[in-house]
Amino acid sequence: MNQIIRNEFISKTEPLNKVGFSILLLIEIILLAFLAFEYSVIAIITVVAIIGVFILYWFYKTPFALVHTFLLSILAGAVETVKISTTKSQLAFVDILFPLLIAMFLIKLFFHASEDEKQKYYLIIGLYGIYLIWSLMTVFIAVDTTLALAYWRNYFAGFILFAYSLLTIKSANQIKLSIILLITWGIVLAILEFSVIITLGGTSEGLMKLFFTKNLLATSWGKSNYLAAFYVLIIPFTVGFLLASKSKITKTVLSFSLLLMFSAVLVTLSKGGILALGVGLSVFVVKAIKPRTIIPILSVIALVAIILLLNPMTYVIFEGLTNVDNSFSTMTRINFYVDTWHAFLNHPLTGVGLGNLGFYALFKISASASAHNIVLGMLGETGIVGALIFLPLLGYAYFRTIKNYYTEKNERIKILLWSFVGAFTGVLVHSMIEPNFEGFQFAVMFWTSLAVFFRLSELSEEEKSYVLGADN
């Protein structure tokens, strides 16, 4: 079966490789020709244009690769942005790729998607689409329409990634690569975190600075609490992949990956994130415990225990959890919960517009302050109508995730599918105390992951075995 899939993959990409070689050869000839006539600027522009066309053609022929590139571009934007010298502004890589992703989605939807593909998951896509239309209407009643549109774009990005992933990620090879990429994404984020700590003056001094100001741990697009949301999503299905796989190499790599990501989530000092991750992993372990998985699960628990014991921030985290009732962040959130509820009561039908709750708060943290609660946030920002669309959308997606587990017969795949149920549970718990769904990067990661695991459940038994690897 593995050989058949590899042969199929090679047969599909061989023509593309020949075209790519021809284009690269043409680029070299044009470059040498221009340089011979001392037109170096024209040569560079020409080469860039040709490479751009080649990349577009590659995305068109292998559309699922655009999803992977887009996810990685989020991390690239965390390291460096592209400067536009004329305006001295900055443009993240995701801002360059997002219009291309929308265009490719429309092409695939109207010219390549079958009627059966369009009808699959129609309820989730339909509810999401209706929510986008309604929340866009509420933008016009917002105090700051630009801010409201920016938040609407985040939800729209999640919709595009979910629908596009369903259209393009189908085969066992594509699904396996996607799961590996999602896990790799978490690993790279953890590495970025530790690089930030090093820039703060080294490990010891950096951790000490985080002890006093945890928001020093930040990328160009998110701070510590927001970063923790990604580990709540990724770690549970990484553990599931570890337990479901039979490959010793895969198990070894995933063990080191978990060591890195568990350490990274502790460094964020996010009490809500760590609590939600604990809930998600607990949900997973309850179903995953079987005679043959007891030892691997105990190994993971031992790994987490070692990380907790060796991490100097463990005491800070547990002290924060025990004193949560008296913390400043808790009191400010409770006050803002009251303000959000009052905003909803004053605008029960439409809400006040996405991202605009801060304008209606007596205890104002910032204009774009979040409710830190998905239910209150939906009520306050999009009213009862928006809440009755988006919350059932999440509930139905959660139900479909659980249903896929119970209808699965392959025990190894059941472990992996239930690990995503644990991840989804953790994400929902986290959304009750932190803003995650409204963030651009998290919306992209979550809805892409959901699409990938939906597609995983549709594979044949042989294809599912390929995803989990050989017995070696």
N, C-alpha and C positions, 0 to 999 in steps of 0.2 A: 504493500500500500504506500509506504513511504517513497519507494522508488517511482511509483506511478505519479505521485504528486510532484516529485522533483522533475520528472520528465515533462510533465504538463507545464510546470513553471518555466523550464528551459525552452520548451517549444514556443511559449508565448512571448518570451523576452528576447529570443535569438534575433528576430527581425529588428527589434528595437536596438539591439547592440550593434547590428550592422549599420543601421541608420546613424546611430550615435558616432560610430567610428568615421563614417563618411563626413558628417558635419564637422567633427573635430579636425579632420584632415583639411577640409575647406577653410576652416578658421585659420589654420597655420599658413596655408597658401596666401590668403588675403592679408594676413598680418605681415608676412615677409614682403609681399608686394608693396604695401603701404610704407613699410619701413625703408624699403629700397629707394622710395621717392621722398623720404624724410617727412612723411605725413604721420607722425607718431600719434597725435591727438585723434585724427580721423581713424587711425588703426585701432586705437583703444575703444573708441565709441562703437566702431563696427563690430569688434570682437564681443563687446558687452551685449550689443543688440542681438548678435547671432546666438550667443550663449543663452540669452533670455528667451529667444524663440525655441531653442532646444529644450530648455527647462519646461516651457509651456507644453511642448509636444510630449515630453516625458510624463508630465502630470496628466495629460489627456489620455495617454495609453495605459498608465498605471495610476488611476485616480486615488486608490487607497493611500498611495505614498504622500499625497498632499495632506492627508490627515496627520500622518506621522511628522511631516515637515512642519506643519502648523503647531503641533504640540511642542516640538523642539524649539521652535522660534520663540515661544514664551520664555524658555530658559535663556535663549540667546539675548532676549531683550533685558533680562536681569543682569547680564554681564556688560553689555555695551549697546548703545543705540546709534542710529545713523544720524549724523548731523547735516542739516541743510544750511550751508554756509551763507546763503543769501538772506535768510530770515533768522538765522541763529536759533532755530527751533530744533526739536528732536522728534524723530519718528521711529517708533519701535518696529521691530521686524514683523510682529503680528499685524500691525496696521498696513503693512505692505501686502501681506498674504491674504488678509481677510476679504478684500474685494475679489481677489482671484478665486478664493474658496466659494464665495457666493455665486460667481459666474459659472464655475464648474458644477456646482450643485444644480443650477437651473438647466444647464446643458444636459446633465445626466437625468434629471427629472423629466424633461419634456421630450428628449430624443432617444434615450437609452433604457429608461425604466419600463418594465412590463407592468401590466395592470395588476398582476398579483403582488408585485413589489410595492406598488403605490397603495394597495389596500392593507398591507401588513402593518400592524401597530397603528392603524388609522385613528383609534380612540386617543392614544397618547399624543400623536402628532396633531390631531384635530383639536384637542383641548389646549395644547400648547399654542397652536395658531390662534385660537379664539382669545386666549389670554394675551397674546402679543397685540392683537387688534385692540382689545379693551384697554390695556395699559398704555398703548400709544395714544388713545383718546384722552386719557387722564393727564397726559403730558401738557395739554393745552390749558389745563386749569392750575398747573403748578406755578409757584412763585418764580422759580428758576427753571425755565423750560430747557435750557442747555444742560443743566445738571440732570434733569429728568430724562432727557434723551440719551445721555451718557449711560445712565443706569438701564434704560430700555435696551440699549445696544448689548449690554451684558447678557440679558435674557435671550435676546435674538441670536447671539453667538452660540449659546447652548442649543437652541433649536436647530440652527444650521448644522452644527457638528453632529447632533444626534441623527438628523434625517440623512445627511450626506454619508455618515458612517454606515448607516443601514443599507444605503444604495451601493456602497463601494467595498465594504469589508464583508466578504462572503465565504471565501475558501478557507480550508483548515490552515493553510500556510499564512494567509493574511491575518487570521484571528490569532494564531500563535505569535506572529511578529508583533501584533498590536498589544497583546498582554505583556510580552517582554518589554516593549517600548514603554508602556505605562509604569512598569516596575523600574525600568532604567531611569525614567523621569524622576521618580522619587529618590533614587540613588544620587542623581546629579544635583537635585535640590538640596539633599543633605550635605553634599560636598560643598556647594555654594555657601551653605550656612557656616560650615567650619572654616571656610576661607574668610568669611566676614569676621569671625572670632579672631582669626590670626591677624587680620588687619587692625583689630582693636588693640593690638599690643602683645600678641602671643596668646597661648592657651590659658595660662593662669590669669594674666591681666585682663584678657578678654572676658573670661567667665566672671571675674570680679566686677567688671563694668556692667555686664548683663544683670548681675545680682541687684544693682542699684537702678538700672534703666534697661529693662528688657527689650524695649522697642529699638534699641541700637541694633538688634538682630533684624535686619531688613534687606530686601532686594529693592530694585527700582519699581516693583509693582506690589509689594506687600510687606507687612510687618509680622512680628512673631505669632500673634494669635491667628492671623490669616494663613500663615505658612503651615501651622499645625493642622489645618483643615485637610490638607493634601495627604498627610500621613494617616489621618482617620480613614480616608478613602483607600489608600494604596496598601497599607500594611496588612489588613485582614486578608485580601485576596493574594498577597504575596505569601502569607502563611499557608493559605489554601493550596497554592501552586506547589509549595514546598512539600506538603503532605501528600498531594495527589501524584506528584512526579515520582518515577522510579529510577530516573537517571541520577547516578551518584554525583556526576559533575554538576548537574542542575541543582541538586540539593546543597552542594557545597557553596556554589555561587549565591544561591538564595539565602543561605544561612549568614554569610558575610553581609549580604545586602540588608537583611533584617537587623543585624547588629548595628549597621550604620544608621538606618532609618529610626530605630528605637532610640538611639543616642541623640539623633537630631531632634526628635519630637520632645524629648526631655529638655533639651537646650532652649526650646522656644519658651519654656516656663508657662505654657498655656494650660491653665487648670481645666478650662472647658474642653480643650482638645484632648488632653490626657484622659479625662473622665469619659468622653465620648468614645475614644479609642478602646478604653477598658470595657465599655458596654458592648461595643461591636465585637470585640474578641471573645467576650463571654458568651454572646449569642452564638458565635461560630463554634466554640469549643463544646457547647451543650450537645450539638448535633454531630460534631465531628468525632467525638470520643467513641472509639471502637477498639476491640482487642489489638488490631494491627496498627492503630494510630496512637495508642497510649504512650509508647516510648517517644515517638517524634514530638507529640504534644508536650510531654514532660521536658523534653530537650529545649523546646521553645520557651517554656516557662522558666527553666533554669537559665536560659540566655537572658531573658528579661530581668530576672532576679540579679544576675551578675552586673548587668548594666545599671540597675538601680543602686546597687551597693557601691559601685565604683564611681558613679556620677556624683560630682560635688554639689550638683543642683538638686538632688533628690530631696534633701532636707527642706530646701526652700519651697519646693513644689508641695510637699505634704503639709508643711506648715500653712501654706496658702489655702489648701483644701480644708484644713481643720478650722481656719479662721475666716472662711468665706463670708460668713454673716456680717463680719465687722470690717471687711475690706472696703476701700474707697470705690473700687470699680463696681462692686456689688451695689453699693448705695446709689451711685450715679445711674446704674442701669434700672434699678427699681423706680427711681424718680422719672426716668425717661419712659418706662413702661406706662406710668400714669399719664404722662404727656401724650404718648402715642394713642392711648385709649381715648383721651379727650379729643384728640384730632379726629379719630374715627367717629366719635359720637357727633361731632360738628359737621362731618362730611361722610355720612354713613354709606352713601351709594357709590361715590366715585373715589373717596379718599382724597389725599392732598397732592398726589403725584409721586412718582418714584423718586427716591432720594431727597424729598423735600420735607421730611418730618422735623428737621432741625429748625425750620422757620416757625413752627407752631409749638415749640418747646419752651416752657418757663425756665427749665434748667437746661440751657443750651450748651452742648459740648462743641459742636460745629454745625454749620449749615447743612452738611451732608451726613449728619449723625444717623446711625442705623438703630433700629429698634432692638437689635440683638435677640430677636425672636421671630421666627418665620411666620407664625400665626398673627401676632400683633402687627408685624411689619406689613403683611399683606392687607390686613384690615385698614391700617392707617394710611398706606400709600395708594392702594387701588380699590379700597372700599369692600363692601360685602360681596359685590359682583366678582371682583378680581380674586378675592379669597376663595369663593365658591367654585372658581375655575382652577386655580393653580394648586390648591391643597388637595382636591380630589385627583388631580393629575399625578401628583406625587404618590398619593395613596394607591392609585391603580397601578402605577409603575412598580411600586413595592409589592403589590399583590402578584403581578405577573412574574416578578423575580422569584418569589416564594413558590408559585405554581410551577415554574420551570424546574425547580429542585424536586418537587414531589412527582412530577411526571418523568423524570430522568431515571433510567435503569442502570446505567453505568456507574458503579460505586465510586470510582475515582473522579469522574466528572461531577457526581453529586457533591463531593467534598469541595471541589472548586466552585461550583455554583452556590453552595451554601456559604462559602467564604465571602462571596459578593453580597449575599443577604446580610451577613454580619457587617460588611463595609457600609451597605446602604442604611442599616439600622444606626450605626455610629454616626453617619452623616446627618440623619434625621434628628438624632439626639443633639448633635452639635449645633444644628440649625436653630434649636430652641434657646441657645445661649450665646451664639456667635453668628454674625452675618457670613454665610458661605455661598448660598445659591445666587446672591446678587452680585458676586464678584465675577469679573470677566474670565479670569484664568480658571477659577474653580468650576464655573459653569461649563467651560470647554472640556475640562478633564472629567467631570462627573458624567455629563451626557454622552461623551464619547465612550467612557467605560461601560455605561448602561447598554449602549448599542452593541458593543463588542460581546458582552456576556449574553445578550439576547441572541445574537447570531451563533454563539457557541452552542447554545441549547438546540439549535436547528440542524447541526451537523449529523452525518451518519455515524454509526459506531466506529467504523474504521478511521474516519476523519478525526473523531474525538481522541482516539488512541494516538494518532499522529501529533495532536496538539500537546499531549502530555509526555510525549517522548518514548524512546525505546527502553526496554528493561536492561539497562547496563549501568 
